[in-house]
């Protein structure tokens, strides 16, 4: 009964907030890559949607919504969420601000290894040849396909197994190296290749310097002019501040935005491989 009451109360508050909201009429993009903050970005977009009636466009997951970005704005805010960084070059200029979520390459590779050994996403259990479609073109619009992304190389690495089967049979040190050749490597290259433009803001939610609340305050201020509604939005934002989360481990939750200590997993061999594959630089 209490849970029902809380949901009902929250529904009322959201309706009041939307009625009072004064959206600034901006188009904003949240651009993430695998393990750089996708879940958090979606949660922040949802807060804006509930509090303001902001139009949230899931550009890659729901292609039919992409067309809405090309239509004239009706005065409200729009947030386009790109979960894999696949922003067409001609669309970049449509946004007043692009928040590009990045991460230290070593941390991304370790986080990917831990997450993929858990095997929670459907694609991890797809037959190995199903991944060929993903590798049949450049992963983003800003770079060429790397030799380690060619279908023959991917199939050789998978050895006829699903991604989860292959990585789950490896020790952690081997799994991290596997990721540098595979999914983490693909995403690190996409991350480095993303254009650096005046309206593109790089955001590393995992860095020690990242200050969660001031950053999201600035984002929400860009969207909302009503101080009361803004305060209501920030009360929801603070619930997702996990900046003091525990260190990584095999048993840790997969989607944490806090500072994590990966030094116990990272070796000189990993660093050498990172550099050999060109993943240490833009």
BELSULUR-V252780 format. One record per helix or strand. SS is the DSSP state (A for helix, B for strand). FROM is the first residue (numbers start at 1). LEN is the number of residues. If there is no record, write none. Layout:
ss=SS from=FROM len=LEN
ss=SS from=FROM len=LEN
This chain:
ss=A from=2 len=19
ss=B from=23 len=1
ss=B from=27 len=5
ss=A from=38 len=15
ss=B from=55 len=4
ss=A from=63 len=8
ss=B from=78 len=5
ss=A from=89 len=6
ss=B from=97 len=5
ss=A from=105 len=14
ss=A from=122 len=4
ss=A from=128 len=5
ss=A from=147 len=3
ss=A from=151 len=8
ss=A from=163 len=6
ss=A from=172 len=10
ss=A from=183 len=11
ss=B from=200 len=4
ss=A from=212 len=12
ss=B from=224 len=1
ss=A from=227 len=14
ss=A from=268 len=9
